Amino acid sequence: MSSLRIGSLELRSPVVLAPMAGITNVAFRTLCRELETERAGSTSGLYVCEMVTARALVERQPATLHMTTFGPTETPRSLQLYTVDPDTTYAAAKMIVDENMADHIDMNFGCPVPKVTRKGGGAALPYKRTLFGRIVAAAVKATEGTDVPVTVKFRVGIDAEHHTHLDAGRIAAGEGAAAVALHARTASQRYSGTADWNEIARLKEHVTDVPVLGNGDIFAAEDAARMMEQTGCDGVVVGRGCLGRPWLFAELSAALNGKPQPTPPNLGEVATIIRRHAELLADHHGEDKGLRELRKHVSWYLRGFPAGSELRVAMALVSKLTELDDLLVQLDPTIPFPKDAEGPRGRQGSPGTVALPEGWLDDPDDCLVPAGADLMHSGG
């Protein structure tokens, strides 16, 4: 068995679902867990909810609290914070612990979105290494004496000239983080090009006292096994690869534990999965909003299948479960999973210059908290 220990958490599979805004809500996580149990025999990895802003959590904004919903049998419950301020970080982590909101806290320092980095948040913040260390230390202090581990996720750096991941890994581990995860791209790359797994190997050599997880370009079970073999990392974090393929975690669990690969679903099975996803979204958001949330998943689910443009368009406009049912029965259930459905998916975009606050690169030991960087909405 390939397992992973993160503080008090013992995972039977070294696979983590990466938080994705508008994707990894309780509906999607429940679906992934159900499919892993159905197709691989158990739920073995870690499924992280959408990123929430520490300030919004402390202020108890209703939309943010709704995002922290977990299923009644979901365990371990994993919550990711976006934060830029040690004091707010401590308050949010203390709230999570005191109110038993989660079993694990991850912190995001990898977001490359311009509206975030422009204010000094996300992937820009680890450059300010002293401030970064104080933020990690604040979360660890808030969870002292509990079984709630704190982990940290970050990128290789801002751009090719400003790598921060080795310092970030060393600092996070030194301040008490139970594991670190690296998305092997810089912020300037965003999601374009190819992740540089060599940087994961470098981080693993540099950080030896806590697990190091790798993230980037895992679109199949073989990719996860290859990343772990090539880099020596202790586990993998999967994001875009599971879009439209919530059964991927069953394949990953099987591959990393030496079990036979489950057969990919045919179109009839995919239709059943789409229907279940819609039902879960309706339970979480209400039918109208839930079905609107489903629309963006349709193209991912049907990728490579001969479904026809008219049916695809109609499914991307559904607003009721009954409408969805009428469309799903038009799919040919016998069509096998297509080769064209494999490979990269989700946003890629183009590389670009990272937007930063004026003078951000002048002093990496400046501890001034970025102004207004935590006013963004939860979810990224």
Disulfide bonds with the S-S distance in Angstrom:
none
